[in-house]
């Protein structure tokens, strides 16, 4: 989860620098790994 949180600022910078049109929409999909017996709250 931490790697996902750390990558969001970099992804935001890339999108800002891409000079996209104002009405462009971006969808990010993230699939959490299946972990048995561990809490995902960490």
N, CA, C and O atoms as a MOPAC input file, in Angstrom:
PM7 MOZYME 1SCF
protein

 N      0.82500 1    -1.18900 1     0.00000 1
 C      0.00000 1     0.00000 1     0.00000 1
 C      0.87400 1     1.26000 1     0.00000 1
 O      0.54800 1     2.25300 1    -0.65100 1
 N      1.97100 1     1.20500 1     0.72800 1
 C      2.83800 1     2.37500 1     0.81800 1
 C      3.42700 1     2.72700 1    -0.54000 1
 O      3.56400 1     3.90600 1    -0.86800 1
 N      3.78000 1     1.70900 1    -1.33800 1
 C      4.34500 1     1.99800 1    -2.65900 1
 C      3.32900 1     2.72000 1    -3.53200 1
 O      3.68900 1     3.59500 1    -4.31900 1
 N      2.05700 1     2.35100 1    -3.39200 1
 C      0.98800 1     3.01500 1    -4.14100 1
 C      0.88400 1     4.47700 1    -3.71300 1
 O      0.78900 1     5.36700 1    -4.55800 1
 N      0.90000 1     4.72200 1    -2.41700 1
 C      0.81800 1     6.09200 1    -1.90700 1
 C      2.02700 1     6.91700 1    -2.34700 1
 O      1.89000 1     8.09900 1    -2.66500 1
 N      3.20100 1     6.30100 1    -2.36800 1
 C      4.41100 1     7.02400 1    -2.77000 1
 C      4.43300 1     7.32100 1    -4.25600 1
 O      5.05700 1     8.29700 1    -4.67400 1
 N      3.76700 1     6.50700 1    -5.06800 1
 C      3.79600 1     6.71600 1    -6.51700 1
 C      2.77500 1     7.75600 1    -6.99100 1
 O      2.92000 1     8.29500 1    -8.08900 1
 N      1.76100 1     8.04400 1    -6.19800 1
 C      0.73400 1     8.99600 1    -6.62200 1
 C      1.27500 1    10.39600 1    -6.90800 1
 O      0.88900 1    10.98400 1    -7.91800 1
 N      2.14700 1    10.95800 1    -6.07200 1
 C      2.68300 1    12.28500 1    -6.40400 1
 C      3.45700 1    12.28400 1    -7.72600 1
 O      3.37600 1    13.24500 1    -8.49100 1
 N      4.19800 1    11.22100 1    -7.99300 1
 C      4.94100 1    11.14700 1    -9.24800 1
 C      3.98400 1    11.05500 1   -10.43100 1
 O      4.21000 1    11.68900 1   -11.46200 1
 N      2.92100 1    10.27200 1   -10.29100 1
 C      1.92700 1    10.14700 1   -11.36200 1
 C      1.24400 1    11.48800 1   -11.59200 1
 O      0.99400 1    11.85700 1   -12.73900 1
 N      0.94000 1    12.21600 1   -10.54000 1
 C      0.31800 1    13.53600 1   -10.68000 1
 C      1.24400 1    14.48500 1   -11.43500 1
 O      0.78400 1    15.25200 1   -12.28000 1
 N      2.54200 1    14.44200 1   -11.14100 1
 C      3.50800 1    15.29700 1   -11.84400 1
 C      3.54300 1    14.95300 1   -13.33300 1
 O      3.56000 1    15.84800 1   -14.17800 1
 N      3.55400 1    13.67600 1   -13.65200 1
 C      3.57200 1    13.24500 1   -15.05600 1
 C      2.33800 1    13.76200 1   -15.78900 1
 O      2.43400 1    14.25100 1   -16.91400 1
 N      1.18500 1    13.64900 1   -15.14600 1
 C     -0.06000 1    14.10000 1   -15.78400 1
 C     -0.08300 1    15.61900 1   -15.95900 1
 O     -0.55300 1    16.11800 1   -16.98100 1
 N      0.42300 1    16.35400 1   -14.96600 1
 C      0.48900 1    17.81800 1   -15.09800 1
 C      1.42400 1    18.21500 1   -16.23500 1
 O      1.10900 1    19.11000 1   -17.02000 1
 N      2.56100 1    17.55400 1   -16.32100 1
 C      3.55600 1    17.87600 1   -17.34900 1
 C      3.11600 1    17.44300 1   -18.74500 1
 O      3.68900 1    17.89900 1   -19.73400 1
 N      2.11900 1    16.58000 1   -18.84600 1
 C      1.66900 1    16.06800 1   -20.14300 1
 C      0.87300 1    17.10700 1   -20.92200 1
 O      0.60200 1    16.91000 1   -22.10700 1
 N      0.49400 1    18.20500 1   -20.28100 1
 C     -0.25500 1    19.27900 1   -20.93900 1
 C     -1.53500 1    18.74500 1   -21.59300 1
 O     -1.80400 1    19.00000 1   -22.76700 1
 N     -2.31100 1    18.00200 1   -20.80800 1
 C     -3.56200 1    17.43800 1   -21.29700 1
 C     -4.63600 1    18.51100 1   -21.38800 1
 O     -4.56800 1    19.53000 1   -20.70000 1
 N     -5.61900 1    18.28000 1   -22.23300 1
 C     -6.74600 1    19.20500 1   -22.33000 1
 C     -7.48000 1    19.23600 1   -20.99400 1
 O     -7.44300 1    18.27700 1   -20.22300 1
 N     -8.13900 1    20.34500 1   -20.74100 1
 C     -8.80800 1    20.54400 1   -19.46200 1
 C     -9.91000 1    19.51600 1   -19.20200 1
 O    -10.17500 1    19.18000 1   -18.04700 1
 N    -10.54900 1    19.01800 1   -20.24400 1
 C    -11.65400 1    18.07200 1   -20.06800 1
 C    -11.20800 1    16.60900 1   -20.18600 1
 O    -12.04100 1    15.72200 1   -20.36800 1
 N     -9.89500 1    16.35700 1   -20.08200 1
 C     -9.37900 1    14.99400 1   -20.14100 1
 C     -9.59000 1    14.31600 1   -18.79900 1
 O     -9.37200 1    14.91500 1   -17.74600 1
 N    -10.01300 1    13.07500 1   -18.84700 1
 C    -10.20600 1    12.27700 1   -17.63200 1
 C     -9.19800 1    11.14000 1   -17.62700 1
 O     -8.91000 1    10.54800 1   -18.66700 1
 N     -8.66600 1    10.84100 1   -16.45500 1
 C     -7.69400 1     9.76400 1   -16.30700 1
 C     -8.21500 1     8.81600 1   -15.24100 1
 O     -8.65000 1     9.24300 1   -14.17100 1
 N     -8.16700 1     7.53600 1   -15.54100 1
 C     -8.60400 1     6.50800 1   -14.59500 1
 C     -7.40700 1     5.65300 1   -14.23500 1
 O     -6.74300 1     5.09300 1   -15.10700 1
 N     -7.14100 1     5.55900 1   -12.95700 1
 C     -6.06800 1     4.69400 1   -12.46800 1
 C     -6.70400 1     3.49100 1   -11.79100 1
 O     -7.60500 1     3.63600 1   -10.96500 1
 N     -6.23600 1     2.31700 1   -12.14300 1
 C     -6.76600 1     1.08500 1   -11.54800 1
 C     -5.65000 1     0.43800 1   -10.75300 1
 O     -4.53300 1     0.27800 1   -11.24400 1
 N     -5.95600 1     0.07700 1    -9.54800 1
 C     -4.97100 1    -0.56600 1    -8.69500 1
 C     -5.59300 1    -1.81300 1    -8.10900 1
 O     -6.66000 1    -1.74800 1    -7.50000 1
 N     -4.94600 1    -2.93400 1    -8.28300 1
 C     -5.44900 1    -4.20000 1    -7.75400 1
 C     -4.62000 1    -4.56800 1    -6.53500 1
 O     -3.41100 1    -4.77800 1    -6.63600 1
 N     -5.26900 1    -4.64400 1    -5.39200 1
 C     -4.58200 1    -5.03000 1    -4.16800 1
 C     -4.25700 1    -6.52100 1    -4.22100 1
 O     -5.06200 1    -7.31300 1    -4.71200 1
 N     -3.09800 1    -6.90300 1    -3.72500 1
 C     -2.75300 1    -8.32100 1    -3.71600 1
 C     -3.62500 1    -9.08000 1    -2.72100 1
 O     -4.05900 1    -8.53400 1    -1.70700 1
 N     -3.86900 1   -10.33100 1    -3.03100 1
 C     -4.62900 1   -11.16900 1    -2.10500 1
 C     -3.66800 1   -11.69200 1    -1.05300 1
 O     -2.71900 1   -12.40900 1    -1.36600 1
 N     -3.91900 1   -11.33100 1     0.18800 1
 C     -3.06000 1   -11.75200 1     1.28400 1
 C     -3.94200 1   -12.40800 1     2.33800 1
 O     -4.85600 1   -11.77800 1     2.87100 1
 N     -3.67300 1   -13.63900 1     2.62800 1
 C     -4.48200 1   -14.32900 1     3.64800 1
 C     -3.85900 1   -14.16500 1     5.01800 1
 O     -2.64600 1   -14.29000 1     5.18900 1
 N     -4.70600 1   -13.88500 1     5.98600 1
 C     -4.25900 1   -13.80900 1     7.37400 1
 C     -3.51300 1   -12.55300 1     7.74900 1
 O     -2.99500 1   -12.47500 1     8.86300 1
 N     -3.43000 1   -11.57400 1     6.88600 1
 C     -2.74700 1   -10.33200 1     7.21300 1
 C     -3.71600 1    -9.16700 1     7.07700 1
 O     -4.59400 1    -9.16900 1     6.21500 1
 N     -3.54700 1    -8.19100 1     7.92600 1
 C     -4.36900 1    -6.98800 1     7.86800 1
 C     -3.84600 1    -6.05200 1     6.78300 1
 O     -2.63500 1    -5.86600 1     6.66100 1
 N     -4.72300 1    -5.47300 1     6.01000 1
 C     -4.32200 1    -4.52000 1     4.96700 1
 C     -4.29800 1    -3.09000 1     5.50300 1
 O     -4.07800 1    -2.15000 1     4.74000 1
 N     -4.52300 1    -2.91400 1     6.81000 1
 C     -4.57100 1    -1.57100 1     7.39800 1
 C     -3.18800 1    -0.98900 1     7.64800 1
 O     -3.09100 1     0.17000 1     8.05000 1
 N     -2.13700 1    -1.72500 1     7.43200 1
 C     -0.78400 1    -1.26400 1     7.75300 1
 C     -0.26700 1    -0.30700 1     6.75900 1
 O      0.86000 1     0.17200 1     6.89100 1

